[in-house]
Amino acid sequence: MKHHKQNSLELNAGTGMVLGIFVGAAIALLIQIITGDSSTWSWAIPVGLACGLAIGAGKQNGANKEAK
């Protein structure tokens, strides 16, 4: 089993969701500024959350397989 530093940031399901929310919010804000349409907030955050979860969980699964 590999040991990591305590302060190193690993991309796992939790951090993937948080990063996905931030990216989704940034995209929604950009679209709202450009178009003036605020309806993008209703889909951008959930899409960012789902994409971040999938990426983070996949990365975590790959790291777990490498550790074995």
N, CA, C and O atoms as a Maestro MAE file, in Angstrom:
{
 s_m_m2io_version
 :::
 2.0.0
}

f_m_ct {
 s_m_title
 :::
 protein
 m_atom[272] {
  # First column is atom index #
  i_m_mmod_type
  r_m_x_coord
  r_m_y_coord
  r_m_z_coord
  i_m_residue_number
  s_m_chain_name
  s_m_pdb_residue_name
  s_m_pdb_atom_name
  i_m_atomic_number
  :::
  1 25 0.841 -1.173 0.000 1 A "MET " " N  " 7
  2 3 0.000 0.000 0.000 1 A "MET " " CA " 6
  3 2 0.888 1.238 0.000 1 A "MET " " C  " 6
  4 15 1.828 1.336 0.790 1 A "MET " " O  " 8
  5 25 0.594 2.165 -0.870 2 A "LYS " " N  " 7
  6 3 1.377 3.383 -0.964 2 A "LYS " " CA " 6
  7 2 0.875 4.394 0.058 2 A "LYS " " C  " 6
  8 15 -0.328 4.519 0.289 2 A "LYS " " O  " 8
  9 25 1.799 5.100 0.656 3 A "HIS " " N  " 7
  10 3 1.437 6.140 1.616 3 A "HIS " " CA " 6
  11 2 1.564 7.495 0.949 3 A "HIS " " C  " 6
  12 15 2.545 7.763 0.256 3 A "HIS " " O  " 8
  13 25 0.582 8.341 1.154 4 A "HIS " " N  " 7
  14 3 0.582 9.687 0.600 4 A "HIS " " CA " 6
  15 2 0.746 10.687 1.730 4 A "HIS " " C  " 6
  16 15 0.436 10.401 2.887 4 A "HIS " " O  " 8
  17 25 1.234 11.855 1.375 5 A "LYS " " N  " 7
  18 3 1.309 12.923 2.369 5 A "LYS " " CA " 6
  19 2 -0.092 13.290 2.814 5 A "LYS " " C  " 6
  20 15 -1.047 13.162 2.048 5 A "LYS " " O  " 8
  21 25 -0.216 13.740 4.032 6 A "GLN " " N  " 7
  22 3 -1.522 14.117 4.574 6 A "GLN " " CA " 6
  23 2 -2.129 15.295 3.833 6 A "GLN " " C  " 6
  24 15 -3.349 15.364 3.687 6 A "GLN " " O  " 8
  25 25 -1.305 16.225 3.361 7 A "ASN " " N  " 7
  26 3 -1.835 17.430 2.757 7 A "ASN " " CA " 6
  27 2 -1.980 17.339 1.241 7 A "ASN " " C  " 6
  28 15 -2.348 18.331 0.612 7 A "ASN " " O  " 8
  29 25 -1.707 16.192 0.635 8 A "SER " " N  " 7
  30 3 -1.851 16.076 -0.814 8 A "SER " " CA " 6
  31 2 -3.326 15.904 -1.181 8 A "SER " " C  " 6
  32 15 -4.081 15.225 -0.485 8 A "SER " " O  " 8
  33 25 -3.708 16.524 -2.273 9 A "LEU " " N  " 7
  34 3 -5.093 16.488 -2.727 9 A "LEU " " CA " 6
  35 2 -5.248 15.382 -3.758 9 A "LEU " " C  " 6
  36 15 -4.599 15.410 -4.804 9 A "LEU " " O  " 8
  37 25 -6.098 14.416 -3.473 10 A "GLU " " N  " 7
  38 3 -6.358 13.332 -4.403 10 A "GLU " " CA " 6
  39 2 -7.688 13.565 -5.088 10 A "GLU " " C  " 6
  40 15 -8.640 14.048 -4.475 10 A "GLU " " O  " 8
  41 25 -7.746 13.216 -6.368 11 A "LEU " " N  " 7
  42 3 -9.007 13.323 -7.090 11 A "LEU " " CA " 6
  43 2 -9.804 12.052 -6.822 11 A "LEU " " C  " 6
  44 15 -9.493 10.988 -7.358 11 A "LEU " " O  " 8
  45 25 -10.832 12.170 -5.992 12 A "ASN " " N  " 7
  46 3 -11.722 11.054 -5.713 12 A "ASN " " CA " 6
  47 2 -13.155 11.529 -5.936 12 A "ASN " " C  " 6
  48 15 -13.363 12.617 -6.473 12 A "ASN " " O  " 8
  49 25 -14.121 10.753 -5.545 13 A "ALA " " N  " 7
  50 3 -15.521 11.101 -5.806 13 A "ALA " " CA " 6
  51 2 -15.909 12.427 -5.158 13 A "ALA " " C  " 6
  52 15 -16.602 13.234 -5.778 13 A "ALA " " O  " 8
  53 25 -15.478 12.660 -3.934 14 A "GLY " " N  " 7
  54 3 -15.841 13.889 -3.223 14 A "GLY " " CA " 6
  55 2 -15.235 15.132 -3.847 14 A "GLY " " C  " 6
  56 15 -15.931 16.116 -4.095 14 A "GLY " " O  " 8
  57 25 -13.925 15.082 -4.101 15 A "THR " " N  " 7
  58 3 -13.288 16.252 -4.705 15 A "THR " " CA " 6
  59 2 -13.753 16.452 -6.135 15 A "THR " " C  " 6
  60 15 -13.820 17.586 -6.611 15 A "THR " " O  " 8
  61 25 -14.074 15.371 -6.825 16 A "GLY " " N  " 7
  62 3 -14.611 15.495 -8.183 16 A "GLY " " CA " 6
  63 2 -15.948 16.217 -8.197 16 A "GLY " " C  " 6
  64 15 -16.208 17.041 -9.074 16 A "GLY " " O  " 8
  65 25 -16.800 15.903 -7.215 17 A "MET " " N  " 7
  66 3 -18.097 16.584 -7.136 17 A "MET " " CA " 6
  67 2 -17.921 18.072 -6.861 17 A "MET " " C  " 6
  68 15 -18.591 18.903 -7.475 17 A "MET " " O  " 8
  69 25 -17.027 18.407 -5.944 18 A "VAL " " N  " 7
  70 3 -16.805 19.819 -5.612 18 A "VAL " " CA " 6
  71 2 -16.253 20.572 -6.818 18 A "VAL " " C  " 6
  72 15 -16.720 21.665 -7.138 18 A "VAL " " O  " 8
  73 25 -15.263 19.990 -7.483 19 A "LEU " " N  " 7
  74 3 -14.709 20.644 -8.667 19 A "LEU " " CA " 6
  75 2 -15.752 20.764 -9.772 19 A "LEU " " C  " 6
  76 15 -15.792 21.770 -10.480 19 A "LEU " " O  " 8
  77 25 -16.597 19.743 -9.924 20 A "GLY " " N  " 7
  78 3 -17.662 19.797 -10.919 20 A "GLY " " CA " 6
  79 2 -18.659 20.908 -10.638 20 A "GLY " " C  " 6
  80 15 -19.125 21.577 -11.560 20 A "GLY " " O  " 8
  81 25 -18.986 21.105 -9.369 21 A "ILE " " N  " 7
  82 3 -19.908 22.188 -8.996 21 A "ILE " " CA " 6
  83 2 -19.287 23.540 -9.321 21 A "ILE " " C  " 6
  84 15 -19.960 24.419 -9.860 21 A "ILE " " O  " 8
  85 25 -18.006 23.714 -8.996 22 A "PHE " " N  " 7
  86 3 -17.338 24.985 -9.298 22 A "PHE " " CA " 6
  87 2 -17.280 25.246 -10.800 22 A "PHE " " C  " 6
  88 15 -17.529 26.368 -11.242 22 A "PHE " " O  " 8
  89 25 -16.956 24.228 -11.583 23 A "VAL " " N  " 7
  90 3 -16.901 24.399 -13.037 23 A "VAL " " CA " 6
  91 2 -18.294 24.685 -13.587 23 A "VAL " " C  " 6
  92 15 -18.456 25.556 -14.442 23 A "VAL " " O  " 8
  93 25 -19.299 23.960 -13.103 24 A "GLY " " N  " 7
  94 3 -20.677 24.212 -13.540 24 A "GLY " " CA " 6
  95 2 -21.136 25.617 -13.203 24 A "GLY " " C  " 6
  96 15 -21.813 26.260 -14.006 24 A "GLY " " O  " 8
  97 25 -20.774 26.100 -12.019 25 A "ALA " " N  " 7
  98 3 -21.144 27.460 -11.623 25 A "ALA " " CA " 6
  99 2 -20.438 28.495 -12.487 25 A "ALA " " C  " 6
  100 15 -21.037 29.504 -12.862 25 A "ALA " " O  " 8
  101 25 -19.178 28.255 -12.804 26 A "ALA " " N  " 7
  102 3 -18.438 29.189 -13.656 26 A "ALA " " CA " 6
  103 2 -19.038 29.244 -15.055 26 A "ALA " " C  " 6
  104 15 -19.150 30.319 -15.644 26 A "ALA " " O  " 8
  105 25 -19.422 28.086 -15.587 27 A "ILE " " N  " 7
  106 3 -20.043 28.046 -16.913 27 A "ILE " " CA " 6
  107 2 -21.391 28.750 -16.889 27 A "ILE " " C  " 6
  108 15 -21.704 29.519 -17.798 27 A "ILE " " O  " 8
  109 25 -22.190 28.493 -15.860 28 A "ALA " " N  " 7
  110 3 -23.502 29.140 -15.757 28 A "ALA " " CA " 6
  111 2 -23.361 30.649 -15.631 28 A "ALA " " C  " 6
  112 15 -24.129 31.399 -16.234 28 A "ALA " " O  " 8
  113 25 -22.391 31.095 -14.853 29 A "LEU " " N  " 7
  114 3 -22.167 32.532 -14.698 29 A "LEU " " CA " 6
  115 2 -21.743 33.164 -16.014 29 A "LEU " " C  " 6
  116 15 -22.227 34.239 -16.371 29 A "LEU " " O  " 8
  117 25 -20.855 32.515 -16.729 30 A "LEU " " N  " 7
  118 3 -20.407 33.023 -18.021 30 A "LEU " " CA " 6
  119 2 -21.557 33.110 -19.019 30 A "LEU " " C  " 6
  120 15 -21.697 34.108 -19.726 30 A "LEU " " O  " 8
  121 25 -22.380 32.061 -19.077 31 A "ILE " " N  " 7
  122 3 -23.522 32.064 -19.993 31 A "ILE " " CA " 6
  123 2 -24.520 33.141 -19.600 31 A "ILE " " C  " 6
  124 15 -25.077 33.815 -20.466 31 A "ILE " " O  " 8
  125 25 -24.752 33.310 -18.300 32 A "GLN " " N  " 7
  126 3 -25.692 34.338 -17.856 32 A "GLN " " CA " 6
  127 2 -25.179 35.736 -18.195 32 A "GLN " " C  " 6
  128 15 -25.962 36.599 -18.593 32 A "GLN " " O  " 8
  129 25 -23.888 35.969 -18.044 33 A "ILE " " N  " 7
  130 3 -23.326 37.281 -18.375 33 A "ILE " " CA " 6
  131 2 -23.436 37.554 -19.872 33 A "ILE " " C  " 6
  132 15 -23.770 38.666 -20.281 33 A "ILE " " O  " 8
  133 25 -23.156 36.543 -20.684 34 A "ILE " " N  " 7
  134 3 -23.180 36.728 -22.142 34 A "ILE " " CA " 6
  135 2 -24.601 36.872 -22.662 34 A "ILE " " C  " 6
  136 15 -24.881 37.772 -23.454 34 A "ILE " " O  " 8
  137 25 -25.506 35.994 -22.224 35 A "THR " " N  " 7
  138 3 -26.856 35.968 -22.796 35 A "THR " " CA " 6
  139 2 -27.895 36.683 -21.955 35 A "THR " " C  " 6
  140 15 -28.937 37.078 -22.478 35 A "THR " " O  " 8
  141 25 -27.644 36.860 -20.677 36 A "GLY " " N  " 7
  142 3 -28.638 37.450 -19.787 36 A "GLY " " CA " 6
  143 2 -29.705 36.464 -19.351 36 A "GLY " " C  " 6
  144 15 -30.671 36.851 -18.693 36 A "GLY " " O  " 8
  145 25 -29.548 35.196 -19.706 37 A "ASP " " N  " 7
  146 3 -30.523 34.157 -19.368 37 A "ASP " " CA " 6
  147 2 -30.074 33.442 -18.096 37 A "ASP " " C  " 6
  148 15 -28.998 32.845 -18.064 37 A "ASP " " O  " 8
  149 25 -30.886 33.500 -17.059 38 A "SER " " N  " 7
  150 3 -30.508 32.875 -15.789 38 A "SER " " CA " 6
  151 2 -31.005 31.434 -15.669 38 A "SER " " C  " 6
  152 15 -30.792 30.801 -14.635 38 A "SER " " O  " 8
  153 25 -31.653 30.909 -16.687 39 A "SER " " N  " 7
  154 3 -32.168 29.540 -16.598 39 A "SER " " CA " 6
  155 2 -31.054 28.500 -16.650 39 A "SER " " C  " 6
  156 15 -31.292 27.336 -16.325 39 A "SER " " O  " 8
  157 25 -29.848 28.887 -17.049 40 A "THR " " N  " 7
  158 3 -28.750 27.919 -17.102 40 A "THR " " CA " 6
  159 2 -28.360 27.411 -15.721 40 A "THR " " C  " 6
  160 15 -27.780 26.332 -15.600 40 A "THR " " O  " 8
  161 25 -28.671 28.178 -14.678 41 A "TRP " " N  " 7
  162 3 -28.336 27.744 -13.327 41 A "TRP " " CA " 6
  163 2 -29.089 26.470 -12.947 41 A "TRP " " C  " 6
  164 15 -28.608 25.684 -12.130 41 A "TRP " " O  " 8
  165 25 -30.268 26.264 -13.536 42 A "SER " " N  " 7
  166 3 -31.072 25.094 -13.171 42 A "SER " " CA " 6
  167 2 -30.473 23.791 -13.683 42 A "SER " " C  " 6
  168 15 -30.771 22.727 -13.141 42 A "SER " " O  " 8
  169 25 -29.640 23.850 -14.711 43 A "TRP " " N  " 7
  170 3 -29.043 22.620 -15.223 43 A "TRP " " CA " 6
  171 2 -27.529 22.577 -15.087 43 A "TRP " " C  " 6
  172 15 -26.964 21.483 -15.060 43 A "TRP " " O  " 8
  173 25 -26.848 23.705 -15.001 44 A "ALA " " N  " 7
  174 3 -25.386 23.697 -14.996 44 A "ALA " " CA " 6
  175 2 -24.807 23.084 -13.719 44 A "ALA " " C  " 6
  176 15 -23.839 22.325 -13.785 44 A "ALA " " O  " 8
  177 25 -25.379 23.400 -12.578 45 A "ILE " " N  " 7
  178 3 -24.865 22.857 -11.316 45 A "ILE " " CA " 6
  179 2 -25.074 21.340 -11.247 45 A "ILE " " C  " 6
  180 15 -24.122 20.625 -10.933 45 A "ILE " " O  " 8
  181 25 -26.286 20.808 -11.528 46 A "PRO " " N  " 7
  182 3 -26.446 19.348 -11.493 46 A "PRO " " CA " 6
  183 2 -25.590 18.610 -12.523 46 A "PRO " " C  " 6
  184 15 -25.082 17.525 -12.239 46 A "PRO " " O  " 8
  185 25 -25.426 19.190 -13.718 47 A "VAL " " N  " 7
  186 3 -24.581 18.552 -14.728 47 A "VAL " " CA " 6
  187 2 -23.123 18.547 -14.262 47 A "VAL " " C  " 6
  188 15 -22.426 17.543 -14.407 47 A "VAL " " O  " 8
  189 25 -22.669 19.663 -13.706 48 A "GLY " " N  " 7
  190 3 -21.305 19.717 -13.177 48 A "GLY " " CA " 6
  191 2 -21.089 18.721 -12.053 48 A "GLY " " C  " 6
  192 15 -20.042 18.077 -11.981 48 A "GLY " " O  " 8
  193 25 -22.071 18.594 -11.179 49 A "LEU " " N  " 7
  194 3 -21.995 17.640 -10.079 49 A "LEU " " CA " 6
  195 2 -21.896 16.211 -10.606 49 A "LEU " " C  " 6
  196 15 -21.059 15.434 -10.149 49 A "LEU " " O  " 8
  197 25 -22.744 15.871 -11.559 50 A "ALA " " N  " 7
  198 3 -22.753 14.511 -12.107 50 A "ALA " " CA " 6
  199 2 -21.455 14.196 -12.849 50 A "ALA " " C  " 6
  200 15 -20.898 13.110 -12.688 50 A "ALA " " O  " 8
  201 25 -20.974 15.131 -13.653 51 A "CYS " " N  " 7
  202 3 -19.726 14.909 -14.387 51 A "CYS " " CA " 6
  203 2 -18.544 14.799 -13.430 51 A "CYS " " C  " 6
  204 15 -17.682 13.937 -13.599 51 A "CYS " " O  " 8
  205 25 -18.507 15.667 -12.431 52 A "GLY " " N  " 7
  206 3 -17.426 15.606 -11.447 52 A "GLY " " CA " 6
  207 2 -17.431 14.310 -10.660 52 A "GLY " " C  " 6
  208 15 -16.373 13.748 -10.377 52 A "GLY " " O  " 8
  209 25 -18.613 13.835 -10.307 53 A "LEU " " N  " 7
  210 3 -18.724 12.563 -9.588 53 A "LEU " " CA " 6
  211 2 -18.211 11.419 -10.447 53 A "LEU " " C  " 6
  212 15 -17.464 10.566 -9.967 53 A "LEU " " O  " 8
  213 25 -18.607 11.395 -11.708 54 A "ALA " " N  " 7
  214 3 -18.178 10.317 -12.599 54 A "ALA " " CA " 6
  215 2 -16.664 10.336 -12.811 54 A "ALA " " C  " 6
  216 15 -16.016 9.290 -12.772 54 A "ALA " " O  " 8
  217 25 -16.110 11.510 -13.032 55 A "ILE " " N  " 7
  218 3 -14.663 11.616 -13.245 55 A "ILE " " CA " 6
  219 2 -13.908 11.239 -11.972 55 A "ILE " " C  " 6
  220 15 -12.943 10.476 -12.025 55 A "ILE " " O  " 8
  221 25 -14.340 11.768 -10.838 56 A "GLY " " N  " 7
  222 3 -13.667 11.472 -9.575 56 A "GLY " " CA " 6
  223 2 -13.761 10.012 -9.182 56 A "GLY " " C  " 6
  224 15 -12.778 9.428 -8.727 56 A "GLY " " O  " 8
  225 25 -14.928 9.415 -9.349 57 A "ALA " " N  " 7
  226 3 -15.102 8.002 -8.995 57 A "ALA " " CA " 6
  227 2 -14.291 7.110 -9.928 57 A "ALA " " C  " 6
  228 15 -13.709 6.117 -9.490 57 A "ALA " " O  " 8
  229 25 -14.249 7.457 -11.202 58 A "GLY " " N  " 7
  230 3 -13.444 6.683 -12.150 58 A "GLY " " CA " 6
  231 2 -11.967 6.765 -11.831 58 A "GLY " " C  " 6
  232 15 -11.253 5.766 -11.903 58 A "GLY " " O  " 8
  233 25 -11.512 7.947 -11.481 59 A "LYS " " N  " 7
  234 3 -10.110 8.140 -11.118 59 A "LYS " " CA " 6
  235 2 -9.776 7.376 -9.840 59 A "LYS " " C  " 6
  236 15 -8.714 6.761 -9.738 59 A "LYS " " O  " 8
  237 25 -10.685 7.416 -8.870 60 A "GLN " " N  " 7
  238 3 -10.479 6.709 -7.606 60 A "GLN " " CA " 6
  239 2 -10.464 5.203 -7.846 60 A "GLN " " C  " 6
  240 15 -9.655 4.495 -7.247 60 A "GLN " " O  " 8
  241 25 -11.337 4.706 -8.701 61 A "ASN " " N  " 7
  242 3 -11.391 3.281 -9.010 61 A "ASN " " CA " 6
  243 2 -10.094 2.834 -9.682 61 A "ASN " " C  " 6
  244 15 -9.560 1.769 -9.373 61 A "ASN " " O  " 8
  245 25 -9.594 3.657 -10.602 62 A "GLY " " N  " 7
  246 3 -8.334 3.332 -11.264 62 A "GLY " " CA " 6
  247 2 -7.168 3.303 -10.291 62 A "GLY " " C  " 6
  248 15 -6.295 2.441 -10.386 62 A "GLY " " O  " 8
  249 25 -7.153 4.244 -9.355 63 A "ALA " " N  " 7
  250 3 -6.085 4.278 -8.350 63 A "ALA " " CA " 6
  251 2 -6.168 3.071 -7.426 63 A "ALA " " C  " 6
  252 15 -5.140 2.532 -7.018 63 A "ALA " " O  " 8
  253 25 -7.385 2.642 -7.093 64 A "ASN " " N  " 7
  254 3 -7.552 1.466 -6.232 64 A "ASN " " CA " 6
  255 2 -7.084 0.202 -6.938 64 A "ASN " " C  " 6
  256 15 -6.507 -0.682 -6.305 64 A "ASN " " O  " 8
  257 25 -7.326 0.107 -8.243 65 A "LYS " " N  " 7
  258 3 -6.880 -1.067 -8.994 65 A "LYS " " CA " 6
  259 2 -5.362 -1.104 -9.099 65 A "LYS " " C  " 6
  260 15 -4.762 -2.177 -9.039 65 A "LYS " " O  " 8
  261 25 -4.728 0.074 -9.257 66 A "GLU " " N  " 7
  262 3 -3.269 0.128 -9.333 66 A "GLU " " CA " 6
  263 2 -2.624 -0.248 -8.008 66 A "GLU " " C  " 6
  264 15 -1.535 -0.822 -7.987 66 A "GLU " " O  " 8
  265 25 -3.286 0.071 -6.907 67 A "ALA " " N  " 7
  266 3 -2.726 -0.203 -5.584 67 A "ALA " " CA " 6
  267 2 -2.724 -1.694 -5.257 67 A "ALA " " C  " 6
  268 15 -1.945 -2.139 -4.414 67 A "ALA " " O  " 8
  269 25 -3.574 -2.455 -5.904 68 A "LYS " " N  " 7
  270 3 -3.669 -3.898 -5.606 68 A "LYS " " CA " 6
  271 2 -2.565 -4.678 -6.245 68 A "LYS " " C  " 6
  272 15 -2.503 -5.898 -6.092 68 A "LYS " " O  " 8
  :::
 }
 m_bond[271] {
  # First column is bond index #
  i_m_from
  i_m_to
  i_m_order
  :::
  1 1 2 1
  2 2 3 1
  3 3 4 2
  4 3 5 1
  5 5 6 1
  6 6 7 1
  7 7 8 2
  8 7 9 1
  9 9 10 1
  10 10 11 1
  11 11 12 2
  12 11 13 1
  13 13 14 1
  14 14 15 1
  15 15 16 2
  16 15 17 1
  17 17 18 1
  18 18 19 1
  19 19 20 2
  20 19 21 1
  21 21 22 1
  22 22 23 1
  23 23 24 2
  24 23 25 1
  25 25 26 1
  26 26 27 1
  27 27 28 2
  28 27 29 1
  29 29 30 1
  30 30 31 1
  31 31 32 2
  32 31 33 1
  33 33 34 1
  34 34 35 1
  35 35 36 2
  36 35 37 1
  37 37 38 1
  38 38 39 1
  39 39 40 2
  40 39 41 1
  41 41 42 1
  42 42 43 1
  43 43 44 2
  44 43 45 1
  45 45 46 1
  46 46 47 1
  47 47 48 2
  48 47 49 1
  49 49 50 1
  50 50 51 1
  51 51 52 2
  52 51 53 1
  53 53 54 1
  54 54 55 1
  55 55 56 2
  56 55 57 1
  57 57 58 1
  58 58 59 1
  59 59 60 2
  60 59 61 1
  61 61 62 1
  62 62 63 1
  63 63 64 2
  64 63 65 1
  65 65 66 1
  66 66 67 1
  67 67 68 2
  68 67 69 1
  69 69 70 1
  70 70 71 1
  71 71 72 2
  72 71 73 1
  73 73 74 1
  74 74 75 1
  75 75 76 2
  76 75 77 1
  77 77 78 1
  78 78 79 1
  79 79 80 2
  80 79 81 1
  81 81 82 1
  82 82 83 1
  83 83 84 2
  84 83 85 1
  85 85 86 1
  86 86 87 1
  87 87 88 2
  88 87 89 1
  89 89 90 1
  90 90 91 1
  91 91 92 2
  92 91 93 1
  93 93 94 1
  94 94 95 1
  95 95 96 2
  96 95 97 1
  97 97 98 1
  98 98 99 1
  99 99 100 2
  100 99 101 1
  101 101 102 1
  102 102 103 1
  103 103 104 2
  104 103 105 1
  105 105 106 1
  106 106 107 1
  107 107 108 2
  108 107 109 1
  109 109 110 1
  110 110 111 1
  111 111 112 2
  112 111 113 1
  113 113 114 1
  114 114 115 1
  115 115 116 2
  116 115 117 1
  117 117 118 1
  118 118 119 1
  119 119 120 2
  120 119 121 1
  121 121 122 1
  122 122 123 1
  123 123 124 2
  124 123 125 1
  125 125 126 1
  126 126 127 1
  127 127 128 2
  128 127 129 1
  129 129 130 1
  130 130 131 1
  131 131 132 2
  132 131 133 1
  133 133 134 1
  134 134 135 1
  135 135 136 2
  136 135 137 1
  137 137 138 1
  138 138 139 1
  139 139 140 2
  140 139 141 1
  141 141 142 1
  142 142 143 1
  143 143 144 2
  144 143 145 1
  145 145 146 1
  146 146 147 1
  147 147 148 2
  148 147 149 1
  149 149 150 1
  150 150 151 1
  151 151 152 2
  152 151 153 1
  153 153 154 1
  154 154 155 1
  155 155 156 2
  156 155 157 1
  157 157 158 1
  158 158 159 1
  159 159 160 2
  160 159 161 1
  161 161 162 1
  162 162 163 1
  163 163 164 2
  164 163 165 1
  165 165 166 1
  166 166 167 1
  167 167 168 2
  168 167 169 1
  169 169 170 1
  170 170 171 1
  171 171 172 2
  172 171 173 1
  173 173 174 1
  174 174 175 1
  175 175 176 2
  176 175 177 1
  177 177 178 1
  178 178 179 1
  179 179 180 2
  180 179 181 1
  181 181 182 1
  182 182 183 1
  183 183 184 2
  184 183 185 1
  185 185 186 1
  186 186 187 1
  187 187 188 2
  188 187 189 1
  189 189 190 1
  190 190 191 1
  191 191 192 2
  192 191 193 1
  193 193 194 1
  194 194 195 1
  195 195 196 2
  196 195 197 1
  197 197 198 1
  198 198 199 1
  199 199 200 2
  200 199 201 1
  201 201 202 1
  202 202 203 1
  203 203 204 2
  204 203 205 1
  205 205 206 1
  206 206 207 1
  207 207 208 2
  208 207 209 1
  209 209 210 1
  210 210 211 1
  211 211 212 2
  212 211 213 1
  213 213 214 1
  214 214 215 1
  215 215 216 2
  216 215 217 1
  217 217 218 1
  218 218 219 1
  219 219 220 2
  220 219 221 1
  221 221 222 1
  222 222 223 1
  223 223 224 2
  224 223 225 1
  225 225 226 1
  226 226 227 1
  227 227 228 2
  228 227 229 1
  229 229 230 1
  230 230 231 1
  231 231 232 2
  232 231 233 1
  233 233 234 1
  234 234 235 1
  235 235 236 2
  236 235 237 1
  237 237 238 1
  238 238 239 1
  239 239 240 2
  240 239 241 1
  241 241 242 1
  242 242 243 1
  243 243 244 2
  244 243 245 1
  245 245 246 1
  246 246 247 1
  247 247 248 2
  248 247 249 1
  249 249 250 1
  250 250 251 1
  251 251 252 2
  252 251 253 1
  253 253 254 1
  254 254 255 1
  255 255 256 2
  256 255 257 1
  257 257 258 1
  258 258 259 1
  259 259 260 2
  260 259 261 1
  261 261 262 1
  262 262 263 1
  263 263 264 2
  264 263 265 1
  265 265 266 1
  266 266 267 1
  267 267 268 2
  268 267 269 1
  269 269 270 1
  270 270 271 1
  271 271 272 2
  :::
 }
}
